[in-house]
Amino acid sequence: MTQHQLTGGTRTHLTLRFSSTRRRARLARQLAVQQFTEWTGLPYDSDPARTVALVTAELAANAIRHGSLPGRDFRLTLLQLPQSFRIEVTDTRPERCPGRTTGDPVSPDAPSGRGLLLVEAYAERWGWERRDAYTKTVWATVALRPPTARDEDHSAPVHHYAPPCGGMSHMPGGQ
């Protein structure tokens, strides 16, 4: 595991590399929640902290199951933004794009296939991108506080960014 941390301006940033094992995915989840609570001051058992745990677990599990090559690590990047917390998981299989969360429902008997549905349900926004020819990053943002009735604007859709699998992409909004 390696670490890189920056603090400055309105962003706080932490990047960690993990071996592609289930044990390390669990450690990534635990460290993400720990870092979230330290940066935000929110309690470990708050709804946003639980959302960070769930989203990190799903993204890390997908990186290990669908995005790993033998001997290659996955990378977890955490960013504290002014109104949200961003989780990024980078893997070494850019040709394997995250599946669409719409379409045929998953069978109740299926042992897997619900991870991105959970990410979509709990994250404020999520998407993926290719930053180079060798990696793919799946990201999600978690609101630092639950939306109130006053904050909700039902006319504005939540944006999920999923470019075509064949090409390079960029992040919307320059974030």
C-alpha positions, 0 to 999 in steps of 0.5 A, a space after each residue: 500500500 502506498 499513500 499520497 496526500 495533499 491539502 490545499 485550497 478547497 480540496 483535500 486529496 488522498 491516494 492509496 494503492 492496494 493489491 487486488 484482493 478482497 482483504 485489501 478491498 475491505 481495508 480500502 472501505 475502512 480507510 475511506 470511512 476513517 478518512 471521511 470522518 477525520 476530514 468532515 468531522 461527521 460521526 462514523 455512524 452517520 448516513 454520509 459515512 455509511 454511504 461512503 462505506 457502501 460506495 467504496 466497498 462496491 467500487 473496490 469489489 468491482 475493480 477486483 472482480 472485473 478490472 484486475 490483471 494478475 499482479 496489478 493493484 487498484 488505486 483508491 483516491 479520496 477528495 473532500 470537495 466543498 459540498 461533497 466527498 468524491 471516491 475514485 477507484 482506478 483499475 487496470 482494465 480500461 476495456 472493461 466498462 461498467 455495465 449500465 444500471 438500467 435494463 433487465 433486472 437482476 434475478 433475485 437468485 443471482 449472487 451478484 449484479 447489484 453493485 452499481 445499482 447500489 452506487 446509483 441509489 446512494 451516490 449523489 453522482 457517479 460515472 467512469 472515465 479513461 485517463 490513459 490507455 492502461 487504466 479506468 477510473 470509476 468515481 462517485 460523489 457522496 453529499 456531505 449532508 442529506 438533501 432537505 426538501 428545500 435543496 431538492 430540485 426535481 426538475 434537475 436530473 442527477 447526472 451519471 456519466 458513462 462514455 462509450 467503452 471504445 474511446 477515451 473520455 473526460 470528466 464533465 464539469 472539469 472536476 
